[in-house]
């Protein structure tokens, strides 16, 4: 159960990041940034609970991409 929740949160986090990369509308980008922060914090919470170490936001993002590649 925890692994599927970790995957689902990582998936949503990466989806938001990818939407941000494709968006040129300033308001939409601001909204997506707020959503990215929410999913980032959810992902941090799960990583900490699971005892998975990370250094910074970039490290968390790399972990999220790694999780997705390993499960697709």
C-alpha positions in Angstrom: 0.0 0.0 0.0 2.7 2.5 0.9 4.6 1.8 -2.3 1.6 2.5 -4.4 0.9 5.7 -2.5 4.5 6.7 -3.0 4.3 6.0 -6.7 1.0 7.8 -7.1 2.2 11.0 -5.4 5.5 10.9 -7.3 3.5 10.4 -10.6 1.3 13.5 -9.8 4.3 15.5 -8.8 6.1 14.8 -12.1 2.9 15.4 -14.0 2.7 18.9 -12.6 6.3 19.6 -13.3 5.9 18.5 -16.9 2.8 20.6 -17.3 4.8 23.6 -16.0 7.5 23.0 -18.6 4.9 23.1 -21.4 3.0 26.2 -20.1 3.6 29.7 -21.3 0.6 31.3 -19.6 1.8 33.2 -16.5 -1.3 32.7 -14.4 -1.5 29.0 -15.3 2.2 28.7 -14.4 1.6 30.3 -11.0 -1.3 28.0 -10.3 0.8 25.0 -11.3 3.7 26.1 -9.1 1.3 26.2 -6.1 0.2 22.7 -7.0 3.8 21.6 -7.4 4.6 22.8 -3.9 1.6 20.8 -2.5 2.7 17.6 -4.2 6.3 18.2 -3.3 5.4 18.4 0.4 3.2 15.3 0.2 6.1 13.4 -1.4 8.5 14.7 1.2 6.2 13.4 3.9 6.0 9.9 2.4 9.8 9.8 1.7 10.5 10.7 5.4 8.0 8.1 6.6 9.5 5.4 4.5 13.0 6.3 5.6 14.2 7.3 2.1 16.9 9.9 2.3 17.1 13.0 0.1 19.2 16.2 0.1 17.1 18.9 -1.5 14.2 19.6 -3.9 16.3 18.5 -6.9 17.1 15.3 -5.1 13.4 14.7 -4.5 12.6 15.3 -8.1 15.3 12.9 -9.3 13.9 10.3 -6.8 10.4 10.8 -8.2 11.6 10.3 -11.8 13.5 7.2 -10.7 10.4 5.8 -9.0 8.4 6.3 -12.2 11.0 4.7 -14.5 11.2 1.7 -12.2 7.5 1.1 -12.3 6.6 1.8 -16.0 
